[in-house]
Amino acid sequence: MRRFLFFIFVWPFSSLGQSANFPTKVDLAKIYSQAISDFITDARKRTKSNFDTLYFGKRNNGQPDDFPDIELPATIEKTHIRLISPEAGTIKQQELKSRIYINMAGWVDKEKAEFLFFVFSNGFDHQFNYTINYRFNAKLKEFELVNLQFKGPPFEK
């Protein structure tokens, strides 16, 4: 009987919080999607832009800020999301200058997540930047927005 009570009352606590293997691909896809959603929502308000498609550079240079090997939803906030190589981004910008290309860097751990968005358009002209920070709420078992910072031109050189 003791084993049964232990199993019923103590075992569920072992599943609370994040796993020791955090972040998994699923965890990363969720927080990256949340950051992209927050970016789109705020950028639409600030820049009065109505994004149809956003192209994200899927860098893989062996650096800590490389884009993770994750699957994102095809659309976020009614905007098509495309992951492409930086080389394909250059081609896309040359084909149609109004396309939006984003270099996104992210760092995620058990307590916080930070994302940088570097937005390019008009043939790779730097348009604006975003920094978005989150902290993990253990009670809700999800990341919460801490702050979101917009930086438009002129940029420091």
FIZA-452379 format. One record per residue (C-alpha): residue number from 1; residue in one letter; chain; x, y, z. Coordinates in nm, 2 decimals. Layout:
BEGIN
<r nr="NUM" rest="a" kette="A" c1="X" c2="Y" c3="Z"/>
...
This chain:
BEGIN
<r nr="1" rest="m" kette="A" c1="0.00" c2="0.00" c3="0.00"/>
<r nr="2" rest="r" kette="A" c1="0.29" c2="0.24" c3="0.08"/>
<r nr="3" rest="r" kette="A" c1="0.43" c2="0.19" c3="-0.26"/>
<r nr="4" rest="f" kette="A" c1="0.10" c2="0.27" c3="-0.42"/>
<r nr="5" rest="l" kette="A" c1="0.06" c2="0.59" c3="-0.21"/>
<r nr="6" rest="f" kette="A" c1="0.41" c2="0.69" c3="-0.29"/>
<r nr="7" rest="f" kette="A" c1="0.35" c2="0.63" c3="-0.66"/>
<r nr="8" rest="i" kette="A" c1="0.02" c2="0.84" c3="-0.65"/>
<r nr="9" rest="f" kette="A" c1="0.15" c2="1.13" c3="-0.45"/>
<r nr="10" rest="v" kette="A" c1="0.52" c2="1.16" c3="-0.51"/>
<r nr="11" rest="w" kette="A" c1="0.57" c2="1.04" c3="-0.87"/>
<r nr="12" rest="p" kette="A" c1="0.37" c2="1.33" c3="-1.03"/>
<r nr="13" rest="f" kette="A" c1="0.61" c2="1.58" c3="-0.88"/>
<r nr="14" rest="s" kette="A" c1="0.90" c2="1.43" c3="-1.08"/>
<r nr="15" rest="s" kette="A" c1="0.72" c2="1.54" c3="-1.40"/>
<r nr="16" rest="l" kette="A" c1="0.69" c2="1.91" c3="-1.30"/>
<r nr="17" rest="g" kette="A" c1="0.92" c2="2.17" c3="-1.44"/>
<r nr="18" rest="q" kette="A" c1="1.16" c2="2.12" c3="-1.73"/>
<r nr="19" rest="s" kette="A" c1="1.34" c2="1.80" c3="-1.80"/>
<r nr="20" rest="a" kette="A" c1="1.72" c2="1.77" c3="-1.75"/>
<r nr="21" rest="n" kette="A" c1="1.75" c2="1.75" c3="-2.13"/>
<r nr="22" rest="f" kette="A" c1="1.61" c2="2.10" c3="-2.18"/>
<r nr="23" rest="p" kette="A" c1="1.59" c2="2.25" c3="-2.44"/>
<r nr="24" rest="t" kette="A" c1="1.46" c2="1.98" c3="-2.67"/>
<r nr="25" rest="k" kette="A" c1="1.38" c2="2.04" c3="-3.03"/>
<r nr="26" rest="v" kette="A" c1="1.01" c2="2.08" c3="-2.93"/>
<r nr="27" rest="d" kette="A" c1="1.10" c2="2.33" c3="-2.66"/>
<r nr="28" rest="l" kette="A" c1="1.31" c2="2.53" c3="-2.90"/>
<r nr="29" rest="a" kette="A" c1="1.05" c2="2.53" c3="-3.17"/>
<r nr="30" rest="k" kette="A" c1="0.79" c2="2.65" c3="-2.92"/>
<r nr="31" rest="i" kette="A" c1="1.00" c2="2.94" c3="-2.79"/>
<r nr="32" rest="y" kette="A" c1="1.13" c2="3.04" c3="-3.13"/>
<r nr="33" rest="s" kette="A" c1="0.77" c2="3.04" c3="-3.26"/>
<r nr="34" rest="q" kette="A" c1="0.67" c2="3.26" c3="-2.96"/>
<r nr="35" rest="a" kette="A" c1="0.95" c2="3.50" c3="-3.03"/>
<r nr="36" rest="i" kette="A" c1="0.86" c2="3.53" c3="-3.40"/>
<r nr="37" rest="s" kette="A" c1="0.50" c2="3.58" c3="-3.31"/>
<r nr="38" rest="d" kette="A" c1="0.59" c2="3.86" c3="-3.06"/>
<r nr="39" rest="f" kette="A" c1="0.82" c2="4.01" c3="-3.32"/>
<r nr="40" rest="i" kette="A" c1="0.56" c2="4.01" c3="-3.60"/>
<r nr="41" rest="t" kette="A" c1="0.29" c2="4.16" c3="-3.37"/>
<r nr="42" rest="d" kette="A" c1="0.51" c2="4.45" c3="-3.25"/>
<r nr="43" rest="a" kette="A" c1="0.68" c2="4.52" c3="-3.58"/>
<r nr="44" rest="r" kette="A" c1="0.34" c2="4.55" c3="-3.75"/>
<r nr="45" rest="k" kette="A" c1="0.23" c2="4.81" c3="-3.50"/>
<r nr="46" rest="r" kette="A" c1="0.56" c2="5.00" c3="-3.51"/>
<r nr="47" rest="t" kette="A" c1="0.64" c2="4.99" c3="-3.87"/>
<r nr="48" rest="k" kette="A" c1="0.29" c2="4.98" c3="-4.01"/>
<r nr="49" rest="s" kette="A" c1="0.41" c2="4.68" c3="-4.22"/>
<r nr="50" rest="n" kette="A" c1="0.18" c2="4.39" c3="-4.32"/>
<r nr="51" rest="f" kette="A" c1="0.42" c2="4.10" c3="-4.37"/>
<r nr="52" rest="d" kette="A" c1="0.31" c2="3.83" c3="-4.61"/>
<r nr="53" rest="t" kette="A" c1="0.62" c2="3.62" c3="-4.59"/>
<r nr="54" rest="l" kette="A" c1="0.93" c2="3.64" c3="-4.38"/>
<r nr="55" rest="y" kette="A" c1="1.26" c2="3.47" c3="-4.48"/>
<r nr="56" rest="f" kette="A" c1="1.48" c2="3.36" c3="-4.19"/>
<r nr="57" rest="g" kette="A" c1="1.84" c2="3.28" c3="-4.24"/>
<r nr="58" rest="k" kette="A" c1="1.92" c2="2.93" c3="-4.13"/>
<r nr="59" rest="r" kette="A" c1="2.28" c2="2.98" c3="-4.04"/>
<r nr="60" rest="n" kette="A" c1="2.49" c2="2.67" c3="-3.96"/>
<r nr="61" rest="n" kette="A" c1="2.85" c2="2.79" c3="-3.89"/>
<r nr="62" rest="g" kette="A" c1="2.91" c2="2.59" c3="-3.58"/>
<r nr="63" rest="q" kette="A" c1="2.85" c2="2.89" c3="-3.36"/>
<r nr="64" rest="p" kette="A" c1="2.64" c2="2.91" c3="-3.04"/>
<r nr="65" rest="d" kette="A" c1="2.40" c2="3.15" c3="-3.22"/>
<r nr="66" rest="d" kette="A" c1="2.34" c2="2.92" c3="-3.52"/>
<r nr="67" rest="f" kette="A" c1="1.97" c2="2.87" c3="-3.61"/>
<r nr="68" rest="p" kette="A" c1="1.87" c2="2.54" c3="-3.44"/>
<r nr="69" rest="d" kette="A" c1="1.77" c2="2.23" c3="-3.63"/>
<r nr="70" rest="i" kette="A" c1="1.40" c2="2.28" c3="-3.57"/>
<r nr="71" rest="e" kette="A" c1="1.07" c2="2.28" c3="-3.76"/>
<r nr="72" rest="l" kette="A" c1="0.87" c2="2.60" c3="-3.73"/>
<r nr="73" rest="p" kette="A" c1="0.50" c2="2.63" c3="-3.83"/>
<r nr="74" rest="a" kette="A" c1="0.44" c2="2.73" c3="-4.19"/>
<r nr="75" rest="t" kette="A" c1="0.26" c2="3.04" c3="-4.07"/>
<r nr="76" rest="i" kette="A" c1="0.28" c2="3.25" c3="-3.76"/>
<r nr="77" rest="e" kette="A" c1="0.04" c2="3.54" c3="-3.70"/>
<r nr="78" rest="k" kette="A" c1="-0.10" c2="3.49" c3="-4.06"/>
<r nr="79" rest="t" kette="A" c1="0.26" c2="3.53" c3="-4.20"/>
<r nr="80" rest="h" kette="A" c1="0.43" c2="3.27" c3="-4.40"/>
<r nr="81" rest="i" kette="A" c1="0.76" c2="3.16" c3="-4.25"/>
<r nr="82" rest="r" kette="A" c1="1.04" c2="3.03" c3="-4.46"/>
<r nr="83" rest="l" kette="A" c1="1.38" c2="2.91" c3="-4.34"/>
<r nr="84" rest="i" kette="A" c1="1.65" c2="2.95" c3="-4.61"/>
<r nr="85" rest="s" kette="A" c1="2.02" c2="2.96" c3="-4.63"/>
<r nr="86" rest="p" kette="A" c1="2.20" c2="3.29" c3="-4.61"/>
<r nr="87" rest="e" kette="A" c1="2.30" c2="3.24" c3="-4.98"/>
<r nr="88" rest="a" kette="A" c1="1.94" c2="3.19" c3="-5.08"/>
<r nr="89" rest="g" kette="A" c1="1.86" c2="3.50" c3="-4.88"/>
<r nr="90" rest="t" kette="A" c1="2.09" c2="3.70" c3="-5.10"/>
<r nr="91" rest="i" kette="A" c1="1.93" c2="3.57" c3="-5.41"/>
<r nr="92" rest="k" kette="A" c1="1.58" c2="3.64" c3="-5.28"/>
<r nr="93" rest="q" kette="A" c1="1.67" c2="4.00" c3="-5.20"/>
<r nr="94" rest="q" kette="A" c1="1.81" c2="4.04" c3="-5.55"/>
<r nr="95" rest="e" kette="A" c1="1.50" c2="3.89" c3="-5.71"/>
<r nr="96" rest="l" kette="A" c1="1.25" c2="4.12" c3="-5.53"/>
<r nr="97" rest="k" kette="A" c1="1.38" c2="4.40" c3="-5.30"/>
<r nr="98" rest="s" kette="A" c1="1.06" c2="4.42" c3="-5.10"/>
<r nr="99" rest="r" kette="A" c1="1.12" c2="4.08" c3="-4.95"/>
<r nr="100" rest="i" kette="A" c1="1.20" c2="4.07" c3="-4.58"/>
<r nr="101" rest="y" kette="A" c1="1.51" c2="3.87" c3="-4.47"/>
<r nr="102" rest="i" kette="A" c1="1.58" c2="3.82" c3="-4.10"/>
<r nr="103" rest="n" kette="A" c1="1.89" c2="3.71" c3="-3.93"/>
<r nr="104" rest="m" kette="A" c1="1.77" c2="3.57" c3="-3.60"/>
<r nr="105" rest="a" kette="A" c1="2.00" c2="3.47" c3="-3.32"/>
<r nr="106" rest="g" kette="A" c1="1.87" c2="3.30" c3="-3.00"/>
<r nr="107" rest="w" kette="A" c1="2.00" c2="3.17" c3="-2.67"/>
<r nr="108" rest="v" kette="A" c1="1.77" c2="2.95" c3="-2.46"/>
<r nr="109" rest="d" kette="A" c1="1.83" c2="2.79" c3="-2.12"/>
<r nr="110" rest="k" kette="A" c1="1.61" c2="2.67" c3="-1.83"/>
<r nr="111" rest="e" kette="A" c1="1.56" c2="3.02" c3="-1.69"/>
<r nr="112" rest="k" kette="A" c1="1.56" c2="3.26" c3="-1.98"/>
<r nr="113" rest="a" kette="A" c1="1.56" c2="3.31" c3="-2.35"/>
<r nr="114" rest="e" kette="A" c1="1.70" c2="3.60" c3="-2.56"/>
<r nr="115" rest="f" kette="A" c1="1.65" c2="3.67" c3="-2.93"/>
<r nr="116" rest="l" kette="A" c1="1.80" c2="3.92" c3="-3.17"/>
<r nr="117" rest="f" kette="A" c1="1.63" c2="4.00" c3="-3.50"/>
<r nr="118" rest="f" kette="A" c1="1.82" c2="4.18" c3="-3.77"/>
<r nr="119" rest="v" kette="A" c1="1.58" c2="4.28" c3="-4.04"/>
<r nr="120" rest="f" kette="A" c1="1.69" c2="4.35" c3="-4.40"/>
<r nr="121" rest="s" kette="A" c1="1.50" c2="4.45" c3="-4.71"/>
<r nr="122" rest="n" kette="A" c1="1.54" c2="4.67" c3="-5.02"/>
<r nr="123" rest="g" kette="A" c1="1.83" c2="4.46" c3="-5.16"/>
<r nr="124" rest="f" kette="A" c1="1.98" c2="4.39" c3="-4.81"/>
<r nr="125" rest="d" kette="A" c1="1.95" c2="4.73" c3="-4.66"/>
<r nr="126" rest="h" kette="A" c1="1.94" c2="4.71" c3="-4.28"/>
<r nr="127" rest="q" kette="A" c1="1.59" c2="4.81" c3="-4.18"/>
<r nr="128" rest="f" kette="A" c1="1.56" c2="4.76" c3="-3.80"/>
<r nr="129" rest="n" kette="A" c1="1.65" c2="4.54" c3="-3.51"/>
<r nr="130" rest="y" kette="A" c1="1.46" c2="4.38" c3="-3.22"/>
<r nr="131" rest="t" kette="A" c1="1.58" c2="4.23" c3="-2.89"/>
<r nr="132" rest="i" kette="A" c1="1.33" c2="4.01" c3="-2.71"/>
<r nr="133" rest="n" kette="A" c1="1.38" c2="3.86" c3="-2.37"/>
<r nr="134" rest="y" kette="A" c1="1.18" c2="3.60" c3="-2.18"/>
<r nr="135" rest="r" kette="A" c1="1.20" c2="3.43" c3="-1.84"/>
<r nr="136" rest="f" kette="A" c1="1.07" c2="3.09" c3="-1.76"/>
<r nr="137" rest="n" kette="A" c1="0.77" c2="3.08" c3="-1.53"/>
<r nr="138" rest="a" kette="A" c1="0.79" c2="2.75" c3="-1.35"/>
<r nr="139" rest="k" kette="A" c1="0.42" c2="2.77" c3="-1.23"/>
<r nr="140" rest="l" kette="A" c1="0.29" c2="2.81" c3="-1.58"/>
<r nr="141" rest="k" kette="A" c1="0.56" c2="2.59" c3="-1.73"/>
<r nr="142" rest="e" kette="A" c1="0.62" c2="2.84" c3="-2.01"/>
<r nr="143" rest="f" kette="A" c1="0.83" c2="3.14" c3="-2.11"/>
<r nr="144" rest="e" kette="A" c1="0.69" c2="3.49" c3="-2.04"/>
<r nr="145" rest="l" kette="A" c1="0.79" c2="3.81" c3="-2.22"/>
<r nr="146" rest="v" kette="A" c1="1.01" c2="4.03" c3="-2.01"/>
<r nr="147" rest="n" kette="A" c1="1.09" c2="4.30" c3="-2.26"/>
<r nr="148" rest="l" kette="A" c1="1.10" c2="4.38" c3="-2.63"/>
<r nr="149" rest="q" kette="A" c1="1.33" c2="4.65" c3="-2.77"/>
<r nr="150" rest="f" kette="A" c1="1.30" c2="4.81" c3="-3.11"/>
<r nr="151" rest="k" kette="A" c1="1.60" c2="4.98" c3="-3.27"/>
<r nr="152" rest="g" kette="A" c1="1.56" c2="5.16" c3="-3.60"/>
<r nr="153" rest="p" kette="A" c1="1.80" c2="5.37" c3="-3.80"/>
<r nr="154" rest="p" kette="A" c1="2.03" c2="5.54" c3="-3.77"/>
<r nr="155" rest="f" kette="A" c1="2.24" c2="5.24" c3="-3.64"/>
<r nr="156" rest="e" kette="A" c1="2.56" c2="5.28" c3="-3.46"/>
<r nr="157" rest="k" kette="A" c1="2.86" c2="5.19" c3="-3.68"/>
